[in-house]
Amino acid sequence: MTNTQRRQSGSTLIEAMLALLIMGVGMLSLSGMQMDLTRSADSTQQRTQALRLAQEKMEEFRSYTGIASTVTGTGAVKANTLNWNALVDGQDSFSGNAVYTRTWSFGGGSGSPSRRATVRVAWTDRNNAAQWLSLSSALSQTDPFDAGLLGFPLSPSSQIKGMNNRSLAIPAAAISLGNQRSALAFGAAGQYLLLNDISGDVVRICTAPGLTNASSVADFIAAFQNPDSSQCKNLSAYLVSGYVGRDSSVSTSDWNAIEAGLGIDYAGIVRNAAGALGIQCQFGNAINPNTGAIIPDYKYYLCVIPLADPAAHVTPDWSGKIRLAGPAAWQGSDSPYYVCRYEYAATQVLSDGNQRNLQPYSHVNTSISQQNYLVASDNNALSPTPPVCPSAMNVAKVSSGVLHQDCRAASNPAGHSADCPRLAITP
């Protein structure tokens, strides 16, 4: 009995030792796996950091602000501003979970229309092994100012065309009739303006009660195929149009409270050869021409300014200032509102001060568009300090914000009522 118990005890001890041995081998395997996972995670983190550094540098090269930096003269740029001519080979370093050495190089020269840029980031991992990665891209010598004009459409000349190969002054909603004519619903129901596609000017006013927004283009063409018929009368007039936006300083609730009362005040316009008809303006929601959807926080206005037929000794034109008209809150003693206008930078193709929205207008003798405004608010309505236009309006070589109407009684006590008229019920 005793020998049997001893044999059983010996077997139990051997089994325990084998179990410990197996467990030890397993723990060593798990420890090795854990070290591999740690090294893998560390390697991934280092490679991600290196890739971020390479991408940041490449994006910096793509965001150059001009072809050449100048520190004097018109359009001065700070000497340390990144520009195309300053794209040269270089190197820097960063410390983090490793020490990264970043180098960059360029193919070609500053006079090349395009250059190949390569960014290389090198580091040493925790196993003391050298690691590196690189990114390459082609950079194009394109002046950012030119690209900005493409994204910020203006109407610099009648030679630049918009939708349907028409003058940019013609609203997108106008229906193309062919033969360099377009029709635009305006005024009373069934009333349409016929526009010259080249100049954007109004040439006739027509009445066609049978037409609606649902009518086909063929119906419009048929209705106006004979512009000399009794339903059309000759009209010499210019268009002026643009958008009115809401700055972020105007809350949604405040905008909703005043937008229905906004409109155009044209009392400051003087015509040197007034036509038989009076000035008329339309003011309403801005519409996306592609989808027909309302553009939130924006309004669109269009004014028709009739002039007399040209005479030998008179060139019909108009001058003066356009103002936004508003509701009662516009003239209140606690009014926080003010209006800024976009003034566009002078360029070779945009040299006319009227089209650049430099007001008061002087001798306007063509249709103009993109005469845009921004309604802003000063939370401290009692501050006597004149408001400053939002910085977002200032885009280098493109536009700047200019105070157009100060409706705040505190900063404009003598003139805020005159500068910010109430909207008239009838035009």
WOVENDA-V958780 format. One record per run of one state. SS is the DSSP state (hx for helix, st for strand, lp for the rest). FROM is the first residue (numbers start at 1). LEN is the number of residues. If there is no record, write none. Layout:
ss = (SS & SS)
from = (FROM & FROM)
len = (LEN & LEN)
//
This chain:
ss = (lp & hx & lp & hx & lp & st & lp & st & lp & st & lp & st & lp & hx & lp & st & lp & hx & lp & st & lp & st & lp & st & lp & st & lp & st & lp & hx & lp & st & lp & hx & lp & st & lp & st & lp & st & lp & st & lp & st & lp & st & lp & st & lp & st & lp & st & lp & hx & lp & st & lp & st & lp & st & lp & st & lp & hx & lp & st & lp & st & lp & hx & lp & st & lp)
from = (1 & 2 & 63 & 84 & 87 & 90 & 96 & 99 & 107 & 114 & 125 & 130 & 141 & 144 & 152 & 161 & 162 & 163 & 166 & 167 & 168 & 175 & 179 & 181 & 186 & 191 & 197 & 202 & 208 & 217 & 224 & 232 & 247 & 252 & 262 & 263 & 266 & 269 & 272 & 274 & 275 & 280 & 288 & 294 & 308 & 311 & 312 & 314 & 315 & 318 & 321 & 323 & 327 & 328 & 331 & 337 & 345 & 361 & 365 & 368 & 369 & 373 & 378 & 391 & 394 & 395 & 396 & 399 & 407 & 416 & 420 & 422 & 423)
len = (1 & 61 & 21 & 3 & 3 & 6 & 3 & 8 & 7 & 11 & 5 & 11 & 3 & 8 & 9 & 1 & 1 & 3 & 1 & 1 & 7 & 4 & 2 & 5 & 5 & 6 & 5 & 6 & 9 & 7 & 8 & 15 & 5 & 10 & 1 & 3 & 3 & 3 & 2 & 1 & 5 & 8 & 6 & 14 & 3 & 1 & 2 & 1 & 3 & 3 & 2 & 4 & 1 & 3 & 6 & 8 & 16 & 4 & 3 & 1 & 4 & 5 & 13 & 3 & 1 & 1 & 3 & 8 & 9 & 4 & 2 & 1 & 5)
//
